[in-house]
Amino acid sequence: MLWIKTFHLLFVISWFAGLFYLPRIYVNLAQTTSAESYETLLGMARRLYRFMTILAIPAVILGLWLWLGYGLGRGQGWMHAKVFLCCFSLATTSVAVRCWQPSLHAPTHAVTAFTAGTTKHRSSCC
C-alpha cells in the first residue's frame, strides 16, 4: 500500500505542476507579437496538456484504488473535500483546454494572421 501512496502522490504533484504552469503559457500566448514565439508557445501548451493528461489518469486511478480498495478516508470529512477538489481540478483542466482549443488547432497561416492582429482564435467561454 505504501508504493501505491507514493506513486499516487508523485502523479498528483506532477499533474498539479502542469496544471499551474499551463495558464502561464496561455498568458504568454495572449501577449506575444511574433509568429515564431507564438508557434513555440503553442507547441509547449500542446505538449504540456498531453503530459498533464498522462499524469492525471494514473493519479485518479491510484486515488480511487486507495479509497475504494483500502478504504482510506472512508467516512471521514476530509475525503469529501479531497474528492471535490479532484473534480474541480479535472473540470479546470477541461475548461482551460476548451477555451484555447481553437488556437491550439489553428493552422500556421491562421497563427500568422492572429499575431498580425487581424484574426483572433478564442472561443466564447473565455
C-alpha positions, -999 to +999 in steps of 0.1 A: +000+000+000+029+024+006+040+021-030+005+029-042+005+060-019+039+070-032+031+068-068-003+085-063+015+114-046+041+117-073+015+117-101-007+142-083+023+166-077+034+163-113-002+168-126-006+199-105+027+214-116+014+212-151-020+225-141-004+256-126+020+262-154-005+259-183-023+292-176+011+309-176+017+296-211-017+309-221-009+344-208+023+344-228+004+333-259-020+362-255+008+387-251+032+375-278+036+395-310+059+374-331+047+343-350+078+323-341+073+327-304+036+320-308+043+287-325+068+278-298+044+286-270+016+267-288+038+237-291+046+239-254+010+242-245+001+211-266+029+190-251+022+201-215-015+193-219-008+159-232+017+153-205-007+165-178-034+141-191-010+112-190-002+121-153-038+128-143-051+094-153-029+073-131-033+098-102-071+094-103-069+056-107-044+052-078-065+076-057-096+055-063-077+024-056-066+037-022-101+050-014-122+020-026-096-008-023-080+000+010-108+021+025-086+052+032-106+082+041-139+063+041-164+080+064-141+110+071-149+146+063-116+155+047-123+129+020-153+148+008-131+179+004-105+159-014-130+144-039-145+179-045-110+194-052-101+165-075-133+170-095-127+208-095-092+202-109-104+179-136-130+205-146-105+233-145-082+214-169-110+207-193-123+243-193-088+257-198-083+235-229-118+241-243-112+279-241-080+276-261-088+247-284-093+269-315-059+284-310-043+250-303-056+236-335-052+266-357-031+262-389+001+281-393-013+307-417-041+315-391-014+319-364+004+345-386-029+363-391-036+362-353-002+377-345-008+404-371-040+414-352-065+406-379-079+373-365-085+362-330-090+325-322-108+324-290-139+306-281-169+321-264-161+307-230-131+330-224 
